[in-house]
Amino acid sequence: MQRNRRERGEGQFGCLVGIVVLLIACVIAYKMIPVKVKAADLRDTVVDEAKSAGQHSDAVMMQNILRKADELELPLTEDNIEIQRQSGYVRVEVEYTVPVEFPGYTYQWSFHHKTENPIF
C-alpha cells in the first residue's frame, strides 16, 4: 500500500514559510533591540538626574540628559525635555521619536520618559 506524500508530512512548503517568518523576526529584532536598549539607558539617566536635582540646576540637568542622548545617538533636543520644580519635588519629562528603518518602511518609535522625585 503506497501512501500519499501529503499524508506522510513531507511537504516542504511549511518549512519554507517557517524559515521566512524566522528571518523576518530576526531582522525586526536586529533593528529594534538596540533602540530599546538605548532608550532604557537614557531613561536611567533621566531618573538619575531627577534624583540629584538638589545638587544640580535645571540647566545642568538638561545638559547632562542631552549629552547622554548625543552619546547614544538619540534624536533629542532641548524642546523635548521639560523640567519642573514645585514645592519640594522635581518632575522631568522627556519625549522623542526614533525612526527605525526597515526595507521599504520606516517605523516612527515614540518614547516618553517621566519621573518625579523629592528634592533633598
N, C-alpha and C positions, 0 to 999 in steps of 0.2 A: 504494500500500500504506500503510495507516494503522497507526501503532504504538500500542501500549497506553501510557497515561500512565505507568504504573509502570516500563516499560522505558526511558523517556527520562530517568528520575531527577528528575521534577518533584514529588516528594512533599514537602509542607510539614511533615509531622509530625516528621521527623528534625531539621529546622531548629528547630522549636519546642522539642523536647526538648533540643537543644544549648544554646539560649538559656536555658532554665530551669536547666540544670546550671551554666552560666556565672554566672548570677545567684546561685545558692546558693553557689558557690565565692567569689564576691566578698563576700558577706555574712559568710561564715566568716573570710576574710582580714581584713575590716574590723574584726571583733571581736577576733581573736586576735593579730594582728601588734603592736598597741600593748602588749598584756600581755607578749608575749615581749620586746619592746624594754625595757620597764620592769624585767622580771626580769633581763635581761642587765646593765642599769645597776646594779641592786642587787648582782649577783654581782661586778661590778668593784669596787664599794665594799667588799664583804666581803674581797676579795683585797687591796685597798689597806690596809685596816685590819690585816689579818694581817701584812702586810709591815712596818707601822710599830708592831708590838707591843712593840718595845724602847723606844719613846718614849711609849707610851700605856698606861694601866692598863686592866684589863678593863672597868671601869665607863665609861671614856671611849670605848673601842672600841664597847661596846654602845650608848651614846647616839648615837654617830656613825652607826651602822648603822640605829638606829631613826629618827633624824632623816631620813636618806635615804629610808627606806621611807615615812615620813609625807609627804615631798615628792613621792614617786612615787605616792602613794595606794595602797600595797600593804598588805594586812591582816597586819601583823607586830607581835608583842608580845614582851616580854622572855622569855616562856616558850618562844618559838620559836627563841631564839638560845642556843647553847651555846659557851662559850669555855673552853678548857682549856690550861694551860701545864704542860709536862712536860719536864724535862731538856733545856733549850736550844731547844725549839720550841713553837710555839703552833698549836692547831687551832681553827678557827672553823667551826661548822656552823649553818646557817640553814635552817629548814623551814617552809613556809607553803603555803596553798591559796588560789587566787584564783578566785572564782566568775565565770564568763563566761556572760552571759545571752543566749540566743537566743530567738526567738519560740517559745514553748511548751516550752522546755527550758533548764535551767541546767547548764552543764558545770563541774565542780569540777577545776581545773587545779592539780596539786600541783607544787611546786618544792622542790628540795633542793640547797643550795649548801654545799660543803665545801672547805676549803682548809687546808693545813698549810705553815707556813713556819718557818725557823730564826729565833731571836731574836738580834739583834745588839746 
